[in-house]
Amino acid sequence: MISAYFNGKFVEPNESVVPIDERGHQFGDGVYEVIRIYDSKPFMMDEHLDRLY
């Protein structure tokens, strides 16, 4: 028996759907962070790393 878990319930694999506008589906990313650079220096780097951890 093959099944898939989608949106909080088990469904048949051919019934599961990921919305086309879902970011993870479009870009395949799980963690996304942008660090601004001013005068060749990362802006608020410690805060960005804290969020990452």
N, C-alpha and C positions, 0 to 999 in steps of 0.2 A: 504494500500500500504506500503510495507516494502522496504526501500532502505538503502544503505550504502554510506558514504562519504569516498572516497579513492583517494589520489594523486590529490586533487584539483577538483574532480567532483563527482557527485552522480552516483552510479552504482547499479546494482542488487547485493544483498548480496553474491550470489554464484559466482560473477565475481571478488569480491575484493580479493586481494592477498597481503600478507605481505611477502617480501623476506625472505627466510629461514636464510640468513646470517645477518639480521638486529638485532642488539644487544638487543634492547628492546624486541623483539620477543623471542630471545634465553634465556635471563636472567630475563625478566620481571622487569627490573629496569628503573627508570627515572632519578635518580641522582646517579652519581658514582664518588666517590672521594677516593683517596689513600693518606694516610698520613704516611710518613716514620718516623720510630722511631730510634733514635741514642742515645745510653747510657740511655735507658729508658725514653727519652724525645721526644715528638712530634717535628718534624722538620717543621718550618715555619707554626705553627698552626694558627696564626692570618691571614695569607694570605689564608689558606685553608678555614677558616670560612668566610672570606670576599667573596670568590668565591661562597660559599654555599648560603649566603644571597643574 
